[in-house]
Amino acid sequence: MARILITDTVDEELISELVSRGLDVDYRPGIRRDELLQIVQNYDVLIVRSRTKVDKEVIDRARKLRIIARAGVGLDNIDVEYARNRGIQVINTPEGPTESVAELTIGLMIAAARYITTFDRLVKEGKWPKGKYVGFELQGKTLGIIGLGRIGSRVAEIAKVIGMHIIAYDVADVKERAEKLGIDLARTLDEMLPKCDVVTLHVPLTKTTYRMISKREFDLMKDGVIFINTSRGEIVDTKALLEALKSGKIGVAALDVLENEPPREEWELELVRHPRVIVTPHIGSETYEARRRIAKLLADKVSNALRMVMTLHGDR
């Protein structure tokens, strides 16, 4: 029987699904790194979310490991190349949280345009700030989407219903997808950014996307632009974002992700405390529906991958 170690919090349905398929599951959410290094050698499958870092050291200790599975989208916490060179399959569930992340993005956009979190805080403080801040409608405004994958495409679909004009940019060839969505496609960020009232990020964290939005890109944007990031914190130069907020270049920043989670550096704390920043603690996929969808998808993918490994190589 294949042994599975789960080191981060997952939906109980994932555990039930795996157990129902005859798999031996050890659920250890929040396990310390030193503990993981001691026991990972005993498992065939390692399932993680974003907390657990599966680097070269962990992989070298995992002598029996056949599969590393990510319950979610991003693989930036896994040394994918090293794992695959060791013959370990790396799988994830990019289909699972699409709707949840897209809806959160739209929610952050509306909250930023209407100062919802600011008004909420002031009223709870005993104030009645009616008329202090005047928001704006999203209808007729231009939305710039960086990354037209599953989530970016779904954001575009919802934003079109609101009545926004949409421009997208992607390093991949997404011309056919943009045409199907009925949106404009920019050839470069330099072409897109000056036209946008709202900019939203939907790209994976890679060597090429690390800090792809820095001072230069902020300087290209309209004054007072709404900036949204629900992808990965490291894609943005956080210090440059803070300076853009202070100067008024960024009107409101709505962030579900940060470079360090939770933030610990003083300048990071200054950013999250800024009155024109809306921040949530990386909750893009934190819905019942997304968790259950991910659970079912991941159970299917792990089962199929194990079956294939057993067929090709037999039990170790």
Backbone bond lengths (Angstrom), bond angles and torsions (degrees), N, CA, C in turn:
res aa  C-N    CA-C-N  psi(-1)  N-CA   C-N-CA  omega(-1)  CA-C   N-CA-C  phi
1 M - - - 1.459 - - 1.534 109.51 -
2 A 1.326 116.23 130.69 1.461 120.46 179.32 1.520 110.29 -69.83
3 R 1.327 115.76 138.98 1.457 121.49 178.72 1.523 110.00 -102.55
4 I 1.328 115.63 134.67 1.456 122.35 -177.13 1.519 109.76 -121.20
5 L 1.333 116.16 132.78 1.461 122.26 175.33 1.527 108.38 -112.49
6 I 1.327 116.56 125.12 1.465 122.41 175.93 1.522 107.31 -112.14
7 T 1.333 117.26 120.72 1.465 120.90 -171.61 1.523 114.50 -107.95
8 D 1.316 118.14 -3.31 1.462 121.50 178.04 1.530 109.29 -128.36
9 T 1.315 116.34 163.53 1.462 121.31 -178.07 1.525 110.78 -66.70
10 V 1.323 116.31 125.90 1.467 121.75 177.67 1.519 108.43 -131.90
11 D 1.318 115.96 167.07 1.455 121.30 176.79 1.524 109.67 -65.32
12 E 1.315 115.24 138.91 1.466 120.17 179.91 1.527 112.17 -57.04
13 E 1.329 115.96 -26.02 1.462 119.50 -179.23 1.525 111.82 -63.62
14 L 1.345 116.62 -31.90 1.463 119.63 177.94 1.523 110.01 -63.75
15 I 1.319 116.67 -44.81 1.464 120.42 179.22 1.528 110.04 -62.38
16 S 1.333 116.36 -45.51 1.471 120.77 179.96 1.519 111.49 -60.65
17 E 1.339 115.71 -42.82 1.464 120.52 179.86 1.524 111.07 -61.30
18 L 1.335 116.63 -44.87 1.459 120.55 -177.61 1.530 111.23 -68.00
19 V 1.329 116.35 -42.58 1.465 120.26 179.58 1.524 110.70 -64.22
20 S 1.343 116.38 -38.96 1.468 120.47 -179.28 1.526 111.90 -64.82
21 R 1.334 116.69 -18.06 1.466 121.70 179.19 1.530 111.54 -95.87
22 G 1.314 115.81 12.32 1.455 120.40 175.00 1.510 114.38 81.81
23 L 1.337 117.96 22.81 1.454 121.56 -178.22 1.529 110.41 -102.26
24 D 1.316 115.89 146.58 1.466 122.90 -178.77 1.526 107.96 -91.95
25 V 1.347 116.30 112.06 1.462 121.26 -173.07 1.522 110.79 -111.10
26 D 1.322 116.12 128.54 1.463 122.93 174.64 1.532 106.68 -112.31
27 Y 1.324 115.96 110.30 1.469 121.32 -175.46 1.521 109.39 -97.82
28 R 1.355 116.61 109.89 1.463 122.44 -176.45 1.527 110.75 -128.78
29 P 1.336 117.89 62.58 1.475 118.96 -179.30 1.517 111.31 -63.97
30 G 1.321 116.76 135.59 1.460 120.77 179.23 1.512 114.88 82.30
31 I 1.320 117.79 9.85 1.458 120.92 -179.51 1.534 110.42 -57.91
32 R 1.338 115.61 139.22 1.461 119.97 179.02 1.524 110.53 -72.59
33 R 1.327 115.25 154.66 1.463 119.81 -177.59 1.530 111.39 -60.50
34 D 1.337 117.97 -42.25 1.462 119.40 -178.42 1.533 110.89 -63.66
35 E 1.330 116.74 -34.49 1.463 120.14 177.20 1.521 110.71 -69.36
36 L 1.324 115.25 -41.70 1.465 119.84 178.73 1.519 110.83 -58.94
37 L 1.322 116.78 -44.75 1.460 120.82 -179.00 1.533 112.05 -62.63
38 Q 1.312 116.26 -28.54 1.469 119.98 -179.49 1.525 112.86 -77.52
39 I 1.344 117.40 -31.88 1.471 118.85 -171.47 1.519 114.78 -111.19
40 V 1.336 118.83 -12.98 1.465 120.52 -172.41 1.533 112.22 -61.31
41 Q 1.323 117.20 -23.67 1.470 121.02 -179.75 1.530 112.71 -64.15
42 N 1.320 117.06 -14.80 1.466 120.48 -175.57 1.527 113.65 -91.07
43 Y 1.327 117.79 1.54 1.466 120.00 -170.22 1.529 112.64 -119.79
44 D 1.341 113.22 150.95 1.467 121.29 177.32 1.530 111.91 -91.84
45 V 1.337 114.85 -29.23 1.466 120.78 -176.76 1.523 108.86 -132.82
46 L 1.338 116.26 135.80 1.465 122.32 174.59 1.526 107.75 -118.38
47 I 1.334 116.32 122.29 1.467 121.33 178.59 1.520 108.77 -112.22
48 V 1.335 116.08 127.67 1.466 121.70 -177.35 1.526 110.03 -134.11
49 R 1.318 114.52 168.34 1.466 121.44 164.76 1.529 106.36 -114.66
50 S 1.320 118.19 -138.68 1.466 118.49 -174.55 1.527 113.75 -87.78
51 R 1.335 118.24 -16.86 1.466 120.56 -175.74 1.519 113.12 -70.32
52 T 1.325 117.04 -47.08 1.463 121.70 -174.43 1.532 111.02 -75.67
53 K 1.319 116.56 126.77 1.460 121.79 177.74 1.534 108.73 -94.36
54 V 1.312 115.50 116.06 1.464 120.59 -179.44 1.525 107.48 -102.85
55 D 1.307 115.05 85.43 1.461 120.77 -176.31 1.531 110.28 -101.79
56 K 1.322 115.26 -171.63 1.468 121.28 -176.30 1.533 111.57 -57.49
57 E 1.332 117.29 -40.02 1.458 120.63 -178.34 1.527 111.25 -63.02
58 V 1.315 116.32 -44.55 1.466 120.28 179.62 1.531 110.07 -64.88
59 I 1.319 115.98 -44.31 1.467 120.50 -178.07 1.529 110.98 -63.69
60 D 1.335 116.84 -39.92 1.466 120.19 179.14 1.531 112.02 -64.42
61 R 1.325 116.20 -32.91 1.471 119.80 178.85 1.536 111.45 -75.03
62 A 1.329 116.34 -24.36 1.473 121.65 -172.83 1.527 110.37 -87.63
63 R 1.312 116.71 72.35 1.455 121.20 -172.12 1.530 113.69 -67.81
64 K 1.335 118.04 -26.13 1.462 121.43 179.97 1.528 113.25 -93.75
65 L 1.318 116.52 -7.94 1.463 120.63 -168.10 1.529 112.51 -62.92
66 R 1.317 115.36 132.31 1.463 122.23 178.42 1.522 111.65 -111.91
67 I 1.340 115.09 -31.87 1.465 120.05 -173.42 1.521 109.78 -139.87
68 I 1.345 115.76 135.82 1.465 122.69 166.23 1.514 106.15 -113.51
69 A 1.327 116.17 123.09 1.459 120.85 -176.96 1.520 109.92 -118.76
70 R 1.320 115.35 131.83 1.473 121.78 178.35 1.519 108.73 -105.07
71 A 1.331 116.68 118.64 1.463 120.77 177.40 1.521 108.26 -80.20
72 G 1.318 115.92 85.36 1.458 121.64 -176.32 1.511 110.41 144.80
73 V 1.335 115.44 -155.28 1.464 120.41 -172.02 1.521 112.99 -100.08
74 G 1.335 116.87 -62.53 1.461 121.26 -168.16 1.516 114.39 -65.71
75 L 1.326 115.08 141.11 1.466 121.59 178.14 1.527 111.45 -114.36
76 D 1.330 117.10 14.35 1.459 120.23 -174.83 1.526 113.56 -69.80
77 N 1.336 118.10 -14.73 1.468 120.43 176.36 1.524 112.46 -92.60
78 I 1.331 115.97 6.91 1.470 121.49 -179.69 1.528 109.14 -122.81
79 D 1.325 117.11 133.59 1.465 120.55 174.50 1.534 106.95 -80.11
80 V 1.325 114.67 83.54 1.465 121.33 -172.01 1.523 111.44 -63.05
81 E 1.311 117.10 -45.41 1.465 120.66 -177.18 1.526 111.33 -61.72
82 Y 1.335 116.55 -44.95 1.467 120.10 -179.01 1.526 110.80 -65.62
83 A 1.333 115.72 -41.47 1.469 119.98 179.26 1.523 110.71 -60.90
84 R 1.313 116.98 -46.97 1.465 120.21 -177.65 1.529 111.24 -67.75
85 N 1.332 116.54 -33.75 1.462 119.20 175.10 1.531 112.00 -64.67
86 R 1.321 115.61 -25.39 1.467 121.07 176.72 1.530 111.77 -87.82
87 G 1.331 116.44 4.49 1.453 120.77 179.13 1.513 114.63 80.76
88 I 1.319 116.73 18.10 1.472 121.92 -179.88 1.530 108.88 -97.91
89 Q 1.312 116.85 128.82 1.459 121.19 176.92 1.525 109.82 -75.28
90 V 1.324 116.84 139.98 1.460 122.04 175.32 1.521 107.54 -119.49
91 I 1.323 115.49 120.65 1.464 119.51 -178.36 1.528 109.58 -127.89
92 N 1.325 115.75 155.69 1.464 120.92 176.41 1.531 109.39 -146.08
93 T 1.321 116.25 -174.97 1.475 120.75 -177.41 1.523 110.35 -130.24
94 P 1.332 117.56 67.93 1.466 119.13 -177.67 1.525 113.45 -63.82
95 E 1.338 117.06 -20.01 1.465 120.19 -178.35 1.528 111.38 -75.47
96 G 1.344 116.92 -24.51 1.460 121.20 -169.12 1.524 116.89 -63.18
97 P 1.336 118.83 -54.37 1.467 119.67 -171.75 1.528 115.62 -93.28
98 T 1.320 118.37 10.38 1.468 121.11 -173.34 1.523 112.60 -51.15
99 E 1.326 116.56 -55.17 1.470 120.66 -175.89 1.524 110.97 -63.20
100 S 1.321 117.12 -42.41 1.466 120.48 -177.12 1.528 111.58 -64.61
101 V 1.337 117.61 -44.35 1.464 120.61 -179.57 1.529 110.35 -67.91
102 A 1.324 116.59 -40.23 1.466 120.23 179.36 1.523 110.69 -62.70
103 E 1.332 117.09 -43.96 1.461 120.21 -179.93 1.527 111.23 -66.53
104 L 1.337 117.35 -38.61 1.460 119.40 175.85 1.525 110.84 -61.39
105 T 1.329 116.80 -41.49 1.461 121.22 178.69 1.530 111.09 -58.47
106 I 1.316 116.23 -46.90 1.460 120.21 178.70 1.526 110.65 -64.43
107 G 1.347 116.34 -40.10 1.460 119.91 177.86 1.523 112.14 -61.00
108 L 1.318 116.89 -43.54 1.462 121.20 177.65 1.523 110.96 -64.12
109 M 1.323 116.22 -37.13 1.458 121.30 179.36 1.529 110.95 -62.62
110 I 1.329 116.32 -46.30 1.465 121.02 179.79 1.531 110.16 -66.86
111 A 1.339 116.49 -42.65 1.465 120.36 179.08 1.529 111.16 -59.78
112 A 1.329 116.37 -39.67 1.461 120.58 -179.99 1.528 111.79 -69.85
113 A 1.327 116.63 -41.58 1.465 120.71 -177.69 1.524 112.20 -67.75
114 R 1.350 117.16 -27.78 1.467 120.32 -176.17 1.532 113.74 -114.14
115 Y 1.328 118.08 11.07 1.467 122.47 176.87 1.531 111.63 55.88
116 I 1.316 117.37 35.75 1.463 120.86 -173.19 1.529 111.92 -61.42
117 T 1.325 117.17 -46.44 1.469 119.00 -177.70 1.524 111.57 -69.12
118 T 1.327 117.42 -33.19 1.466 120.96 177.86 1.520 110.63 -65.94
119 F 1.321 117.11 -47.92 1.457 120.84 179.00 1.527 111.09 -62.39
120 D 1.322 116.34 -41.49 1.459 120.77 179.01 1.527 110.67 -58.36
121 R 1.322 116.06 -46.63 1.466 120.34 -178.78 1.524 111.38 -64.26
122 L 1.330 117.73 -44.02 1.466 121.05 -177.05 1.526 112.22 -67.46
123 V 1.340 116.85 -40.11 1.464 119.46 178.26 1.529 110.40 -64.50
124 K 1.340 116.77 -40.41 1.462 120.36 178.27 1.530 111.99 -65.71
125 E 1.340 116.72 -22.88 1.464 121.36 176.53 1.524 112.08 -83.28
126 G 1.332 116.79 2.91 1.460 120.99 178.22 1.519 114.37 92.13
127 K 1.322 117.27 8.58 1.462 121.52 179.93 1.522 109.86 -97.46
128 W 1.303 115.63 165.36 1.471 121.51 177.24 1.533 107.80 -134.20
129 P 1.361 116.19 79.74 1.469 120.58 -168.17 1.536 114.97 -86.11
130 K 1.316 117.65 33.84 1.460 120.57 179.45 1.527 109.58 -57.55
131 G 1.345 115.44 126.63 1.458 120.66 179.71 1.513 114.60 89.51
132 K 1.332 117.57 -8.21 1.469 119.31 -178.39 1.520 111.80 -70.99
133 Y 1.323 116.50 -40.45 1.460 121.48 177.75 1.522 108.78 -122.87
134 V 1.309 116.51 133.67 1.464 121.46 178.42 1.523 108.33 -111.55
135 G 1.314 115.53 119.67 1.455 120.12 -179.00 1.513 112.49 -85.07
136 F 1.323 115.83 -166.44 1.458 119.49 176.90 1.518 110.49 -145.32
137 E 1.322 115.02 156.38 1.459 120.90 178.20 1.519 110.40 -77.53
138 L 1.320 115.50 148.17 1.456 120.48 176.23 1.528 111.45 -83.97
139 Q 1.303 116.46 -25.84 1.466 119.75 178.17 1.524 110.35 -56.93
140 G 1.325 115.72 128.38 1.458 120.69 179.25 1.513 114.52 87.44
141 K 1.323 117.30 -10.08 1.462 120.17 178.84 1.531 110.37 -84.68
142 T 1.335 115.56 161.35 1.458 121.04 -178.14 1.524 110.70 -99.29
143 L 1.321 115.37 124.57 1.451 122.78 178.31 1.523 109.62 -105.16
144 G 1.315 116.50 126.52 1.459 121.19 175.17 1.518 109.87 -102.51
145 I 1.323 116.62 121.29 1.461 122.00 -179.45 1.525 109.16 -108.14
146 I 1.324 116.59 118.25 1.457 121.57 177.50 1.522 107.52 -97.68
147 G 1.319 116.18 106.09 1.461 121.94 -176.20 1.515 111.08 103.09
148 L 1.336 116.04 103.37 1.461 120.52 -175.75 1.531 110.14 -107.07
149 G 1.347 114.94 52.67 1.457 119.99 174.36 1.521 110.13 -87.54
150 R 1.337 116.53 -149.13 1.461 120.43 -178.25 1.526 112.20 -59.51
151 I 1.343 115.91 -50.75 1.461 119.66 -175.81 1.525 110.84 -71.61
152 G 1.337 116.84 -46.56 1.458 119.65 178.90 1.514 112.14 -57.73
153 S 1.327 116.78 -39.44 1.472 120.98 179.14 1.523 111.24 -66.04
154 R 1.329 116.63 -40.49 1.464 119.52 179.50 1.522 111.09 -68.40
155 V 1.333 117.45 -37.96 1.467 120.75 174.46 1.525 109.73 -59.24
156 A 1.324 116.34 -42.24 1.468 120.63 179.12 1.521 111.17 -61.03
157 E 1.326 116.93 -42.44 1.469 120.40 -179.75 1.526 111.37 -61.74
158 I 1.329 116.89 -44.43 1.465 120.06 -179.10 1.526 110.58 -69.29
159 A 1.328 116.23 -42.88 1.470 120.26 -179.17 1.528 111.57 -63.36
160 K 1.324 117.03 -33.07 1.466 119.93 176.92 1.524 111.02 -63.57
161 V 1.327 116.60 -38.66 1.465 120.77 178.13 1.533 110.44 -63.38
162 I 1.328 116.30 -37.01 1.468 120.80 177.32 1.531 110.74 -65.77
163 G 1.322 116.21 -27.05 1.461 120.43 179.84 1.506 113.96 105.21
164 M 1.343 116.58 22.54 1.457 120.55 179.32 1.523 110.76 -85.88
165 H 1.320 115.27 150.84 1.468 121.36 170.29 1.521 106.63 -88.38
166 I 1.324 117.74 134.32 1.461 120.82 -171.13 1.523 111.97 -122.59
167 I 1.335 114.13 132.44 1.462 122.18 171.93 1.534 106.93 -121.93
168 A 1.313 117.39 134.75 1.461 120.63 179.50 1.525 110.39 -121.88
169 Y 1.327 113.79 152.90 1.465 120.52 173.48 1.514 108.31 -134.91
170 D 1.335 115.55 136.24 1.461 120.69 177.57 1.515 108.18 -150.91
171 V 1.328 116.54 142.07 1.469 120.09 178.03 1.524 110.76 -70.12
172 A 1.332 117.01 -24.81 1.463 121.34 178.12 1.528 110.11 -81.89
173 D 1.312 116.19 165.55 1.451 121.54 177.34 1.531 108.52 -81.18
174 V 1.333 116.26 101.75 1.471 120.95 -177.84 1.534 110.46 -119.20
175 K 1.326 115.87 24.57 1.466 119.89 -177.30 1.523 111.61 -58.60
176 E 1.326 116.25 -45.22 1.468 119.99 -178.90 1.527 110.96 -63.57
177 R 1.332 116.76 -40.41 1.460 120.70 179.80 1.525 110.70 -66.10
178 A 1.333 116.95 -42.29 1.462 120.84 179.24 1.529 110.84 -63.28
179 E 1.322 116.56 -40.74 1.465 120.22 178.36 1.519 111.29 -63.77
180 K 1.331 116.28 -40.06 1.468 120.45 179.58 1.524 110.60 -65.09
181 L 1.344 116.20 -37.28 1.458 120.86 178.93 1.527 112.53 -78.19
182 G 1.316 116.45 -16.91 1.457 120.74 -178.70 1.518 112.85 73.09
183 I 1.345 116.33 39.63 1.462 120.56 -179.87 1.524 109.78 -123.75
184 D 1.329 115.11 162.62 1.461 120.62 179.49 1.527 110.30 -81.26
185 L 1.323 115.06 153.62 1.458 121.34 179.67 1.523 108.84 -125.22
186 A 1.333 116.54 125.19 1.457 121.66 177.92 1.522 109.75 -91.34
187 R 1.325 115.88 146.72 1.466 119.81 178.96 1.520 111.77 -79.29
188 T 1.336 116.53 -29.15 1.468 121.25 -178.76 1.529 109.50 -142.34
189 L 1.324 115.13 162.10 1.461 119.80 173.39 1.525 110.48 -64.62
190 D 1.323 116.83 -36.47 1.459 120.82 179.67 1.526 110.88 -59.18
191 E 1.312 116.07 -34.48 1.464 121.00 179.09 1.527 111.21 -74.24
192 M 1.324 117.20 -36.42 1.462 121.03 -173.30 1.529 114.23 -83.53
193 L 1.340 116.93 -47.49 1.459 120.99 -167.12 1.531 115.42 -57.44
194 P 1.341 120.62 -39.68 1.463 119.26 -178.32 1.532 113.93 -67.32
195 K 1.330 117.66 -13.43 1.467 121.29 -175.81 1.523 113.68 -93.87
196 C 1.337 117.80 -8.14 1.469 120.69 -165.88 1.526 113.44 -98.82
197 D 1.330 114.70 139.07 1.464 121.66 171.63 1.531 110.06 -89.05
198 V 1.320 115.26 -26.96 1.466 122.49 178.07 1.524 107.52 -135.50
199 V 1.338 117.09 136.80 1.467 121.90 176.32 1.521 107.79 -124.83
200 T 1.327 116.53 131.67 1.458 120.45 179.57 1.525 110.77 -131.66
201 L 1.336 115.31 139.94 1.471 122.17 -174.85 1.521 111.74 -102.06
202 H 1.352 115.87 131.97 1.471 120.89 178.06 1.525 110.24 -146.04
203 V 1.333 115.49 59.32 1.464 121.20 179.18 1.517 109.27 -125.76
204 P 1.343 118.32 153.40 1.464 120.60 176.35 1.521 110.24 -75.56
205 L 1.319 115.66 159.21 1.462 120.15 176.04 1.518 109.11 -84.35
206 T 1.325 116.31 117.41 1.460 123.63 177.15 1.528 108.45 -136.72
207 K 1.311 116.41 178.87 1.464 119.67 177.07 1.523 111.41 -61.21
208 T 1.337 116.87 -33.00 1.466 119.83 -177.87 1.522 113.02 -83.49
209 T 1.349 118.10 -24.11 1.467 119.29 -179.54 1.527 112.82 -95.38
210 Y 1.341 117.62 -7.77 1.460 120.16 179.06 1.534 109.37 -58.20
211 R 1.335 115.36 121.07 1.468 123.03 -178.89 1.530 113.04 51.74
212 M 1.328 115.93 39.17 1.464 119.20 177.03 1.530 111.75 -67.77
213 I 1.344 116.27 -20.09 1.459 120.54 174.02 1.519 108.11 -108.71
214 S 1.323 115.54 107.69 1.462 121.78 -177.27 1.529 108.64 -131.56
215 K 1.310 116.91 -164.83 1.470 120.75 -176.79 1.528 111.59 -55.14
216 R 1.316 116.80 -41.92 1.467 120.08 -178.63 1.525 110.96 -58.85
217 E 1.324 116.99 -45.45 1.465 120.84 -178.35 1.533 111.27 -69.54
218 F 1.340 116.56 -38.81 1.470 118.84 177.20 1.528 110.91 -63.00
219 D 1.324 116.07 -39.03 1.474 119.65 179.69 1.521 112.27 -62.83
220 L 1.334 116.81 -26.67 1.465 120.43 179.34 1.524 113.16 -76.63
221 M 1.323 116.65 -19.06 1.463 120.41 -174.79 1.523 111.79 -77.63
222 K 1.331 115.44 160.90 1.455 121.72 174.41 1.519 110.52 -63.32
223 D 1.319 116.93 150.43 1.453 120.07 172.03 1.525 108.99 -65.35
224 G 1.354 116.29 133.80 1.453 120.51 177.17 1.507 115.11 82.54
225 V 1.318 118.17 11.98 1.461 122.22 -178.88 1.533 110.82 -63.25
226 I 1.333 116.34 148.52 1.457 121.69 170.13 1.525 107.45 -88.81
227 F 1.335 116.03 129.43 1.458 121.27 -178.37 1.520 109.13 -119.28
228 I 1.341 116.50 125.82 1.464 121.82 -175.41 1.525 109.77 -123.26
229 N 1.321 115.84 135.42 1.467 119.97 175.39 1.525 109.27 -134.44
230 T 1.335 116.19 111.11 1.466 121.68 173.94 1.531 110.04 -120.03
231 S 1.334 116.82 21.32 1.472 120.35 -178.26 1.527 110.61 -101.42
232 R 1.328 117.14 -85.49 1.471 121.78 177.15 1.527 108.80 -143.40
233 G 1.326 116.44 140.59 1.454 120.94 -176.12 1.510 113.92 -63.66
234 E 1.343 116.42 -34.53 1.464 120.31 -175.17 1.529 113.39 -71.02
235 I 1.302 117.29 -8.73 1.463 120.21 177.63 1.531 110.70 -72.10
236 V 1.319 115.94 -18.39 1.466 121.69 -177.54 1.525 109.81 -114.09
237 D 1.329 115.86 137.48 1.458 121.78 170.96 1.525 106.58 -75.23
238 T 1.330 116.18 102.59 1.463 120.75 -171.58 1.524 112.62 -63.33
239 K 1.329 117.67 -38.73 1.463 119.85 178.92 1.527 110.88 -64.42
240 A 1.331 116.47 -38.12 1.462 120.06 177.19 1.523 110.61 -66.33
241 L 1.335 117.12 -37.16 1.463 120.81 177.01 1.526 110.71 -63.41
242 L 1.317 116.49 -43.13 1.464 120.49 179.06 1.522 110.89 -61.03
243 E 1.320 117.05 -43.33 1.464 120.63 178.50 1.531 110.96 -65.05
244 A 1.334 116.90 -37.38 1.468 120.52 178.73 1.529 111.11 -66.73
245 L 1.314 117.16 -32.87 1.467 120.87 174.89 1.523 110.80 -68.80
246 K 1.319 116.33 -44.06 1.462 120.71 -178.50 1.525 111.56 -63.54
247 S 1.331 116.09 -35.31 1.467 120.04 -178.08 1.530 112.39 -81.23
248 G 1.332 117.01 -14.31 1.462 120.47 -176.86 1.514 113.37 90.61
249 K 1.321 117.18 -2.10 1.466 120.04 176.47 1.530 109.47 -59.21
250 I 1.340 116.70 -45.17 1.456 121.12 173.52 1.519 107.97 -94.29
251 G 1.335 116.37 122.21 1.459 120.17 178.55 1.516 111.08 -73.45
252 V 1.328 115.68 -51.34 1.460 122.18 176.89 1.519 107.91 -143.10
253 A 1.329 116.33 137.12 1.464 121.28 171.96 1.522 107.76 -110.41
254 A 1.327 116.33 128.22 1.465 121.82 178.00 1.520 107.64 -116.63
255 L 1.322 116.59 114.95 1.463 121.46 -168.67 1.527 111.40 -126.29
256 D 1.314 116.58 126.92 1.460 121.00 171.77 1.524 110.23 -102.13
257 V 1.324 117.23 -6.93 1.465 122.15 -176.97 1.525 109.80 -136.92
258 L 1.329 115.47 150.02 1.456 122.18 -179.92 1.525 109.29 -135.34
259 E 1.323 116.34 163.07 1.466 119.61 178.78 1.520 110.91 -61.64
260 N 1.322 116.95 -43.76 1.460 122.33 175.02 1.518 108.10 -117.61
261 E 1.318 116.08 128.67 1.462 120.22 -178.95 1.528 109.57 -124.80
262 P 1.333 117.66 112.47 1.470 127.25 -0.59 1.527 111.55 -75.92
263 P 1.339 117.68 162.72 1.472 120.37 -179.41 1.519 110.66 -66.34
264 R 1.340 116.14 145.45 1.464 119.13 -178.51 1.523 113.31 -136.05
265 E 1.336 117.69 -26.89 1.467 119.80 178.73 1.536 109.14 -75.33
266 E 1.331 116.34 150.95 1.459 120.28 -176.44 1.528 112.23 -59.98
267 W 1.336 116.49 -39.07 1.458 119.23 -179.42 1.527 111.58 -70.40
268 E 1.329 116.79 -27.83 1.465 119.69 175.23 1.523 110.48 -70.68
269 L 1.315 115.85 -41.14 1.464 120.28 177.77 1.528 110.64 -64.76
270 E 1.329 116.01 -37.05 1.460 120.12 176.51 1.532 110.40 -61.73
271 L 1.323 116.07 -38.92 1.459 120.34 179.04 1.533 110.99 -63.97
272 V 1.324 117.59 -51.58 1.465 119.39 -174.62 1.528 112.08 -68.92
273 R 1.328 117.05 -22.79 1.472 120.61 178.27 1.522 112.97 -87.95
274 H 1.316 116.62 -6.50 1.462 120.28 -177.29 1.536 109.37 -61.49
275 P 1.341 117.57 136.61 1.474 120.08 -176.13 1.527 114.69 -63.66
276 R 1.329 117.02 -18.10 1.464 119.11 178.85 1.521 112.02 -108.55
277 V 1.312 115.20 29.29 1.466 121.01 174.11 1.521 109.01 -119.23
278 I 1.325 115.49 130.16 1.462 122.40 170.04 1.520 106.08 -104.64
279 V 1.316 117.10 126.86 1.464 118.87 -176.93 1.525 110.05 -133.52
280 T 1.327 115.06 136.40 1.462 122.22 174.61 1.533 107.79 -126.20
281 P 1.344 118.17 153.29 1.472 121.17 -170.25 1.528 114.14 -87.83
282 H 1.338 116.41 61.52 1.466 122.98 176.04 1.534 110.17 55.83
283 I 1.344 114.59 61.89 1.474 120.68 -175.37 1.529 112.14 -110.34
284 G 1.321 117.29 17.20 1.465 120.34 -175.80 1.510 114.63 -50.44
285 S 1.324 117.04 -41.77 1.464 120.36 -178.23 1.522 112.37 -103.34
286 E 1.330 116.69 11.86 1.466 120.25 -176.18 1.531 111.25 -85.60
287 T 1.319 116.02 67.50 1.459 122.00 170.13 1.521 107.41 -130.87
288 Y 1.321 115.72 156.04 1.470 119.23 178.40 1.520 110.78 -58.82
289 E 1.338 114.82 -42.01 1.462 119.00 -176.15 1.521 111.59 -65.44
290 A 1.341 117.04 -45.42 1.466 120.26 -179.06 1.522 111.03 -65.15
291 R 1.321 116.57 -42.05 1.469 119.41 -179.81 1.526 111.60 -61.74
292 R 1.330 115.47 -42.27 1.463 118.56 -179.05 1.524 111.11 -71.28
293 R 1.315 115.99 -37.67 1.465 119.67 178.20 1.528 109.82 -63.58
294 I 1.328 116.40 -44.57 1.463 121.25 178.63 1.524 110.40 -62.57
295 A 1.332 116.40 -41.52 1.470 120.47 -179.73 1.521 111.27 -58.84
296 K 1.309 116.44 -48.77 1.471 120.29 -178.65 1.532 110.83 -65.76
297 L 1.327 116.93 -45.60 1.459 120.63 -179.85 1.528 111.66 -61.59
298 L 1.327 115.79 -44.73 1.464 119.22 -176.22 1.527 110.99 -69.48
299 A 1.327 117.16 -39.47 1.473 119.85 177.29 1.521 110.30 -60.33
300 D 1.327 116.72 -42.31 1.463 120.63 178.02 1.524 111.11 -62.87
301 K 1.327 116.25 -45.71 1.463 120.30 -175.66 1.529 111.49 -68.64
302 V 1.333 117.16 -40.40 1.468 120.07 178.66 1.520 110.06 -65.49
303 S 1.336 117.19 -44.23 1.468 121.00 179.63 1.523 111.24 -60.77
304 N 1.330 115.97 -45.55 1.465 120.17 -179.52 1.523 111.37 -65.51
305 A 1.330 116.39 -40.88 1.467 120.08 179.98 1.522 110.88 -65.78
306 L 1.331 117.56 -41.41 1.461 120.73 178.00 1.527 111.27 -63.86
307 R 1.321 115.65 -40.64 1.459 120.27 179.06 1.530 110.33 -61.27
308 M 1.322 115.99 -41.69 1.463 120.97 -179.37 1.532 110.79 -67.01
309 V 1.330 116.12 -42.58 1.460 120.32 179.23 1.517 110.61 -62.28
310 M 1.320 116.01 -44.65 1.463 120.32 -179.65 1.524 110.79 -63.37
311 T 1.333 116.95 -38.65 1.464 121.39 -179.56 1.531 110.54 -66.88
312 L 1.324 116.50 -42.10 1.466 120.58 -175.40 1.524 112.58 -77.65
313 H 1.342 115.42 -40.87 1.464 118.15 -169.52 1.527 113.95 -120.22
314 G 1.326 117.24 -12.57 1.454 119.26 -175.89 1.519 110.45 73.57
315 D 1.316 115.96 177.59 1.471 119.48 -179.43 1.522 109.80 -74.20
316 R 1.315 115.71 145.91 1.476 119.26 179.44 1.514 110.71 -81.62
